[in-house]
Amino acid sequence: MKDKIEENMNNLIPMVVEQTNRGERAYDIYSRLLKERIVFLVGPVNDHAATLITAQLLFLESENPKKEISFYINSPGGLVTSGLGIYDTMQYIKPAVSTLCIGQASSMGS
């Protein structure tokens, strides 16, 4: 059994503080990277991950349909239907999506 400290450390998401002309703004790291058009898939491909990634890709297309999206993958694979949902969205949207494997991209994670 994991101890409480280890369990809580796995749930912490780093925050980034940004200075703007309207003051300070704190973002979780993934929101800040999304602002830079960077999407992550870390872990198994499942319905939950596919829904989040699909929503992010569609959002980025609506923000700027001409600017490239970077998609970082570290996944052992997973559900075929979920992976195909991500793939279909990548093919459907107008911006080019460049993929980069960080760690592994196996099975439906590739």
TAHUVEN-V985834 format. One record per residue. N is the residue number from 1. D_CENTER is the distance of its C-alpha to the mean C-alpha in Angstrom with 1 decimal. Layout:
N:D_CENTER ; N:D_CENTER
This chain:
1:29.4 ; 2:26.9 ; 3:28.4 ; 4:27.1 ; 5:26.0 ; 6:23.8 ; 7:22.3 ; 8:21.6 ; 9:20.2 ; 10:17.4 ; 11:16.5 ; 12:16.5 ; 13:13.6 ; 14:15.0 ; 15:16.0 ; 16:16.7 ; 17:19.9 ; 18:20.4 ; 19:24.0 ; 20:24.6 ; 21:28.0 ; 22:27.5 ; 23:27.1 ; 24:24.4 ; 25:20.9 ; 26:18.7 ; 27:14.9 ; 28:12.6 ; 29:10.9 ; 30:7.3 ; 31:9.2 ; 32:11.2 ; 33:8.7 ; 34:7.5 ; 35:11.3 ; 36:11.6 ; 37:9.5 ; 38:6.8 ; 39:3.3 ; 40:2.7 ; 41:5.0 ; 42:7.7 ; 43:10.8 ; 44:12.5 ; 45:11.7 ; 46:13.2 ; 47:13.7 ; 48:11.8 ; 49:8.4 ; 50:9.5 ; 51:10.5 ; 52:7.5 ; 53:5.7 ; 54:9.2 ; 55:9.8 ; 56:7.3 ; 57:8.9 ; 58:12.2 ; 59:12.0 ; 60:11.5 ; 61:14.3 ; 62:16.5 ; 63:16.1 ; 64:17.2 ; 65:17.8 ; 66:19.1 ; 67:16.6 ; 68:14.4 ; 69:10.6 ; 70:9.3 ; 71:6.9 ; 72:7.2 ; 73:8.3 ; 74:10.5 ; 75:11.7 ; 76:15.3 ; 77:15.0 ; 78:15.9 ; 79:17.1 ; 80:18.2 ; 81:18.0 ; 82:14.3 ; 83:13.6 ; 84:16.0 ; 85:14.4 ; 86:11.2 ; 87:13.7 ; 88:16.0 ; 89:13.6 ; 90:12.9 ; 91:16.7 ; 92:17.5 ; 93:15.9 ; 94:17.9 ; 95:15.8 ; 96:15.6 ; 97:12.3 ; 98:12.8 ; 99:11.3 ; 100:11.9 ; 101:12.6 ; 102:12.7 ; 103:15.0 ; 104:15.2 ; 105:14.1 ; 106:16.8 ; 107:17.9 ; 108:15.3 ; 109:12.6 ; 110:14.3
